[in-house]
């Protein structure tokens, strides 16, 4: 996408996200309204989420467009191991949820699950990237 298109799309996504959120909130309060308005409210919940995702993506894309290489080392590591992290994070999250469920506060459980999932999935990926067979199996 061109830089000018991204500059136009960013404000549209911000306004759209706020507008769709307001519509969904209004439709949620008005439970006795017409069916078309309630359907619009349901649709606007999803559109608000999509506009928010688009807004974050466009913000990051505009911010990073002029940078040749990210200077932060952790981003480079995540860039190298992103597919492996994607493949293995879910299993690690499942194990941490089973292990921590009901034993710690839910907020702490989410934070620990996130940190452990990224860390362990990165370690698994680093180990598997050392062997030719496993590189071939998951396409790295």
N, C-alpha and C positions, 0 to 999 in steps of 0.2 A: 504494500500500500504506500502511496505517496505521502510525504510529510504534510502537505496541505490538507489532504483528506483526513489524516489522523487528527490534525488540529481542529477540523470542523466536527469530526465524529465525537471527540472528547466532550465538548459542551452539550451536544445532543444527548449523549449517554447519561450525563449528570442530570439534566433536566428531565429526561425520560424516566430515569430511575426514581426521582423524587415524585414525579407526576403519577407514575403507576403505583408507587407505594401509597400515595394519598388516596387514589381511587380504591385500592384494595382495602385500606383501612376504613374508608367511608362505607364500602359495600359490606364489610364485616360488621359494622355497627348497625346498619340498616338490614336487619334480617327479614323484615316484612315487606321489603321492596319488590318490584316486579322481577320476574325470573331473568330477564335479559340483563338487568343491573347486577344481580347476584352472579350471573355467568361472567359478566365483564369484570367483576371483582375477583373471581377465581382466576381468570386469565391474566389479570393485571399483577397478581402475586408472582406468577412465573415470569412475566415480562419485566417486572421490577428486578428480579434476580438476574435475568439475562443482561439487562442494561447495566447493573452493577458490575457484573463480570466483565462486560465490554469496557466499562469505565476504567477498571483496574488494569486491564490489558493495554488499553490505549495510553494510560498514564505511564506504565512501565516501558512501552514501546517508544514513546516520545522521549522519555528520560534517557534511555539507553541507545538511541539511534546514532548519536555522534561518537559513542565510545567504541573504540576498536576492540579492546579487551578489558574485561572487568579486573580491577586491581585486587579485589578481595579474594583471598586464597580459597575460602570455603565455597564460594560460588563456582570457582573453577573445578573443585573436587566434585560438587554436586552435579555440575554439567557433565563431567566424565562418567559419573556413576548413576545418572538419573534413570536410565532404563532398568538397571538392576534394582534400584531402590523402589521403582514402580512395581517390579515383579514380586519383591519379597516383603514389602512393608505391611501388607494386609495380614499375612500370617503372624508376623511379630505383634501387631496390634491385637489380634485375636488372643494370642498367648498372654499378653500383658493384661487384657481385660479380664480373662479368666482368672489370672493370678491375683489381681488387685481388686476385683469387684467386691464391694462391701467391706473391704479392709481399710480403705483410705477415702478421704473426701473426694467427690466426683471431679472437682476442678484439678486437684492434684493427680488424680488418675488420668485425666486427659493429657495433662502436661507430661507426666512420666511416660505415658503410652507414645506420645509424639516423639519425645527425645529418644526413647529406647528403640522405637521403630526405625527412625532415620539412622541412628548409630549402628544398630545390628544389621539392618539391610545394607548399609554401606560396607560394613566388615564382610558380610557374606559375598557381596559383589566383588570386593577387592580380592578375596580368596579365589572366587570362581574365574576372575579375569586372568589369573596366572596360568591357567591350563588351556591348551588349544581346543580340547574337546568341549569344554563348557563354554568357551567363547563362541564356538560354532553353534552350540545348541541354543543359546539365547541371542545370537546375532550381533555380537560385539567384535 
